[in-house]
Structures are given as structure tokens and as C-alpha cells.
């Protein structure tokens, strides 16, 4: 099949080819999809508690099957991407481009994920732990791209002010609108080769609105004359525009096509992106059996609940049975040796009933549950924790653990179970980031997202990035930063390594420039220039110039003429002349005068501040 696949990649797809591959991949994944449907019943707490034919209450099911997955996703898989980009060379320009690209791509990925109804990376983490398999989809919003391209034109009867408003709005959208989308589709809706990490053929099988299909085919039909090679068969939605139509979307490195489930090929076009916008990964919990020679991804797509279903059902039965015993004991029925209808009528009239002897009416004997029944559930809890998720990771301290170190050891050991899913999630995010860079480069996009710009200039035709998701412990991070600062002071680590490894700073080049800017601002001449600019804005520059001229004349032994503005002294907040009040610290003391001589060789030089304030 692999050789056939390579041969079919460059061929233009037909409706028959799409149906053939869809059936082939659907058969490969059929057992896996059936298993996922069973797991859904446990996650949604709709599974059957008792075998068929048993008259037992089955409405009460504990939350354990759902909380296991949700707690693991919330506590063990981070969802905030951290982008790392290596320079394409050794020059300072290439380093600066790499450092600027990291926060820009992070902003793009964050914004693309937030534009989806669900948080993309958290949803993918849930798929990895629940189904043992996840798929990421990188997409483009064609409406956004169209709005960015279509420059507004002035319409008839439109005023200049209205046209200017539309132009400003378009310029804002062109600069800030996000065309990328990062989606986490349900893994059962995307059919990929289960044995290839980089699939060569992808089929997305979903329902689409009839109106959307009509708009999609008509828009591509209109683009045929604009140099876009596309074959289109127009779709008509007929009477119901909201009819859901099952479709198969075909992707290879060369072609992109869409066909309905009944065999109608809607369009076929060249894949100008240069890649298949899907990537997939397993959680790492699965293992193929030795006796199996056929391809079956069921054994590889293994989540947290796969091998815990029997234990989960046994625990649910134990809890339900004990709760049923509680209900029976609470509402213990009344027994009588007389007429039951007469007793019921007497009880309905009031609390006092009439009986011949006390033994005529009583409560049914309550069943006493032995203690070993409660101990059995503790064994089930331990079995679930060993096979799924330890409660210590959710912040619950184990019994007998009294120190922080002991708890840290237990938490670290339990966290190792989630190393493989975390690595797979990082790989899928890295692939999505690389595909976004490739689209920005080949489409020559210039984006501005959350204060960061990204364009093909910074990319330099190199799309390699590494995306990571880190669970940050504030205490451990503080320790790392303190150790890093000591290593920098000892000369064992560079500042750039400290910024990236310990301080988790993405833009080290920008930080170095900001430090240089602080150094420049600390220069006395630069401070003087900035002070003059502020004085000019405040309207005080002329007065300061006059005061400076007065100081120069006094230094030369001259006196300003009587009545001159320069003869009037401007006092500061400490009732001292302005030049003495503001510039005293720069020359060693108030008024620019040096401090007094020391009283003794051991005594420091006294300041004149007290003398000045004393008058």
C-alpha cells in the first residue's frame, strides 16, 4: 500500500479515488473508533452499570472516570506554548531575527488558538490522554485573507468622511487580523496513515452546511479566471440551506479536493501550501501484541482509561450498591401483622396509630454491612491510581507523608507517566508552528500581533522552530534563577544562557538592547538633553536658560543689571536656588560646593546639608 500511496500522491484525485482511500483508511481505524465510543460512555458516565436483565438501580455512577482524565489534563499538561528558534547563521542580524521571531510566533499561536471555541492545546492534551491519539490541523481563514486583500473603493454617493472611516478600518484589519487557525479536530474525523508520523494522504470526513458548500464552490468558480487552476462543480443547496451534507476533504502535498459522500466531486485544485495541514501522534501508552501481523492502530491508541474500564465499573458498582443500602436503611419499610391498608390509612391521619400489641407493627430489619466491604473499595482505589493518575499530583497529600521532600519525591515519580504525552504534544505544536511560518513566507504575509511583527524577512526561508509546554513550579523556578545568577557571577554561565534557561526570556537580543538603552539614559549628558526636552514641553526652558546665564555671570565675577530677570533667584522645593537644589548631588554637595574637610583621619567628611537647611 505504501508504494501505491507514493504513486497516487502526484495524481489528480477523482471521486472514485477518494472513496477508495476513505474506505481503506476507515477500515483500518474502525476497531479504534469503536473502542473510543465505549470510552466515551465512561467519560460521559453513560456506561451500563449492571448486566442486562438484572433489576438493580443503575442511575448513580461516581465521577472517577471523568475526573481521572480532567485532573491529568489540568495538572500535568501545560497549554501555554514557548517558542524556541535557533539563528540561521552566526551574524548579529540573524540572531536578532531569531530572537524577534520567538515572541512573534508565540503571539500568533496564542491568538490562533484563542480564535477556536476550545483551547486548542488543552483539547489536544485531552485527546492524547482520553483516546491515546491526537490530531492537529493548521488552517487559513479565507474570509480574513480576502478582507486583507480587498482595498476599499469609494462608492457612489459616499461622503469623503465615510470613505476615510472604511479605509482606516481596512488598514487596521490588514495589520491585525489573524488568518491562521490551529484546530484540534476529533481524531475520529481525520483519517491518516497510522504508521506514518508525517502522512502523505489525509481525508477529513465531516458534515458541512449546504449553504457553505454552495458559497465555497461559487467562490472558487469565480477565481478560475484569476490565474488559479481549479476545477469546480457548482453545488446548489436547493430548498434547505441548513442541510448537513457529509463530505470528504482530500489532501496530499500536490492536491486538495472536496467530494460529497454520494460521490459528487465539488472541486479539485493544486495544493499551493506545499504540505498537508495535519499532524498526529500517539500517547505512548500502547504496545502492539506479538501475535498480530495486521495493521491495527487500536493497540497503539491507548489512553488513561483503556485498561482501567473493568476497575472503574467495579468501583462504580461498589459505590452504587453501598448507596442503595443507605437508601434502604434510611427509608426502611414498615411491617405489620394486621391489615396493611388499615395501617396506611391510620398513618395518613396522623402520627398516632392504634394497634393491639406493640409487636404488631415494626420496621424491617436493616442489613448490616461487614467492614471488609469498605476495604475492597480501597483496593480498587489503589489499583486505579497505579494504572492512571495519582491523587498526589492533584495536591492531595498521601497518608503518612509529613514532609515537603517526601511529597516532592512521590509527585516527581508520578509525573514521569506523562512525559511521553507531553513530548508528543510539543511535537505537534512544533509542526503547527513550522507550517505557519511556511505559509507566512510563501504568501508573503506581514502580520502584527499583540505588539509583535512577523514577516518573511525574519523567517529567512527557514521554518524550523521548537515549541515546548512547561509546567512551572514557582519555588523551583526561584531556585534555578538564584543558582543561575551565581553561575553568571562566577563566570560559569553567560547572561544569554541565564536569560533563556533560567529566566525563561524569549527575546534575549531585545533584552540586551534594552539594557544598553538604560546605560545610555544613565549618562549625564543624555539626562541633560532629556531634561531640556521635558522643560521645553513644560514651558520652563526659557526660564532655565536665564538662570544658567545668571550663574555664568556670577562665576565670572559680574553682576546682572538691577531689575533684570536674571537677578531674581528661583528657589527649589528646599528653599534653595534652583541650580543648587537640583544640581547639588552631581557635584558632591548642595550648591555644587565640596564637602567640609574631615575632622580626623578616621572621621568621614561632614556634609553641608545641615548647614544649608539651618540657614
HUUR-V720771 format. One record per run of one state. SS is the DSSP state (a for helix, b for strand, c for the rest). FROM is the first residue (numbers start at 1). LEN is the number of residues. If there is no record, write none. Layout:
ss=(SS;SS)
from=(FROM;FROM)
len=(LEN;LEN)
This chain:
ss=(c;a;c;a;c;a;c;b;c;a;c;a;c;b;c;a;c;a;c;b;c;a;b;c;b;a;c;a;c;b;c;b;c;b;c;b;c;b;c;a;c;a;c;b;c;a;c;a;b;c;a;c;a;c;a;c;b;c;b;c;a;c;b;c;a;c;a;c;a;c;a;c;a;c;a;c;b;c;b;a;c;a;c;a;c;a;c)
from=(1;2;10;15;44;64;77;82;85;92;115;120;131;133;141;142;150;160;177;180;184;187;190;193;202;210;223;224;227;230;233;244;252;255;261;265;271;278;283;297;300;306;331;334;337;340;350;358;361;364;372;388;391;395;404;443;447;450;452;455;456;460;466;469;474;490;495;503;508;522;524;539;541;556;565;568;571;572;577;578;584;585;588;590;593;609;615)
len=(1;8;5;29;20;13;5;3;7;23;5;11;2;8;1;8;10;17;3;4;3;3;3;9;8;13;1;3;3;3;11;8;3;6;4;6;7;5;14;3;6;25;3;3;3;10;8;3;3;8;16;3;4;9;39;4;3;2;3;1;4;6;3;5;16;5;8;5;14;2;15;2;15;9;3;3;1;5;1;6;1;3;2;3;16;6;1)
